[in-house]
Amino acid sequence: MWAMQAIGYVRSPYRETRQVPKGLGAKHEAEGILEIRAEFEDGLQDIEGFSHLFVIWAFDRAEGYSLVGTPPSDDRPHGVFATRSPRRPNPIGLTVVELVSREGRMLRVRGIDMLDETPILDIKPYLSSVAPERLRRGWLEEAEGRAAGKR
Ligand SMILES: C[S@@+](CC[C@H](N)C(=O)[O-])C[C@H]1O[C@@H](n2cnc3c(N)ncnc32)[C@H](O)[C@@H]1O
């Protein structure tokens, strides 16, 4: 086991899960603040140079887990590790956000899908080295195709 602590908390406009956009085509454009605890502020040095960040956080309001479930973006079940379900054995969330600005230990970011007061476990610069043509999007691509066919 590993002991972890929150390096900070998300200040989000979302207070309940039903407020967060879900399903195929959902856009995450909400702005919020990543408020880093004072003792970790020095760790933000030079973060301003990055346009996007990985935020690693805890689904602190998820209860238990399901190894197979049907996500909002499909009507078919999938394994938890092939989805972004909050109900996972280790309740860890990962969100890519755009860094809008920094004021001291407050990072204003765009693209959050976390609830207010979500604990932040870590932040890393977003660097993608995967060429778009090499990406496969699995069942999500199939679900998008079926949804397009129904329109
Ligand atoms: C589908 S998950 C994806 C989260 C992240 N982008 C990921 O891939 O790990 C997003 C959902 O998690 C839920 N959620 C957000 N913050 C949470 C929290 N602190 N505890 C439990 N559930 C949360 C919301 O219902 C939101 O719609």
The ligand as an SDF file (V2000), in Angstrom:
LIG
                    3D

 27 29  0  0  0  0  0  0  0  0999 V2000
  -16.5280    9.7340  -16.2560 C   0  0  0  0  0  0  0  0  0  0  0  0
  -15.5500   10.3920  -14.9530 S   0  0  0  0  0  0  0  0  0  0  0  0
  -14.0790   10.8290  -15.8270 C   0  0  0  0  0  0  0  0  0  0  0  0
  -13.1400   11.5440  -14.9540 C   0  0  0  0  0  0  0  0  0  0  0  0
  -11.7460   11.7120  -15.5190 C   0  0  0  0  0  0  0  0  0  0  0  0
  -11.7480   12.5590  -16.6980 N   0  0  0  0  0  0  0  0  0  0  0  0
  -11.1310   10.3840  -15.8080 C   0  0  0  0  0  0  0  0  0  0  0  0
  -11.0790    9.9950  -16.9830 O   0  0  0  0  0  0  0  0  0  0  0  0
  -10.6780    9.7100  -14.8930 O   0  0  0  0  0  0  0  0  0  0  0  0
  -16.2820   11.9590  -14.7070 C   0  0  0  0  0  0  0  0  0  0  0  0
  -17.4060   11.8560  -13.7270 C   0  0  0  0  0  0  0  0  0  0  0  0
  -16.8800   11.6370  -12.4330 O   0  0  0  0  0  0  0  0  0  0  0  0
  -17.7680   12.1490  -11.4800 C   0  0  0  0  0  0  0  0  0  0  0  0
  -16.9740   12.8320  -10.4590 N   0  0  0  0  0  0  0  0  0  0  0  0
  -16.3280   13.9980  -10.5600 C   0  0  0  0  0  0  0  0  0  0  0  0
  -15.6970   14.2900   -9.4160 N   0  0  0  0  0  0  0  0  0  0  0  0
  -15.9420   13.2670   -8.5650 C   0  0  0  0  0  0  0  0  0  0  0  0
  -15.5540   12.9770   -7.2390 C   0  0  0  0  0  0  0  0  0  0  0  0
  -14.7790   13.8130   -6.5500 N   0  0  0  0  0  0  0  0  0  0  0  0
  -16.0050   11.8290   -6.6630 N   0  0  0  0  0  0  0  0  0  0  0  0
  -16.7920   10.9820   -7.3680 C   0  0  0  0  0  0  0  0  0  0  0  0
  -17.1990   11.2050   -8.6300 N   0  0  0  0  0  0  0  0  0  0  0  0
  -16.7810   12.3370   -9.2420 C   0  0  0  0  0  0  0  0  0  0  0  0
  -18.7190   13.1000  -12.2010 C   0  0  0  0  0  0  0  0  0  0  0  0
  -19.9860   12.4910  -12.2230 O   0  0  0  0  0  0  0  0  0  0  0  0
  -18.1950   13.1450  -13.6140 C   0  0  0  0  0  0  0  0  0  0  0  0
  -19.2330   13.1480  -14.5550 O   0  0  0  0  0  0  0  0  0  0  0  0
  1  2  1  0
  2  3  1  0
  2 10  1  0
  3  4  1  0
  4  5  1  0
  5  6  1  0
  5  7  1  0
  7  8  2  0
  7  9  1  0
 10 11  1  0
 11 12  1  0
 11 26  1  0
 12 13  1  0
 13 14  1  0
 13 24  1  0
 14 15  1  0
 14 23  1  0
 15 16  2  0
 16 17  1  0
 17 18  1  0
 17 23  2  0
 18 19  1  0
 18 20  2  0
 20 21  1  0
 21 22  2  0
 22 23  1  0
 24 25  1  0
 24 26  1  0
 26 27  1  0
M  CHG  2   2   1   9  -1
M  END
$$$$
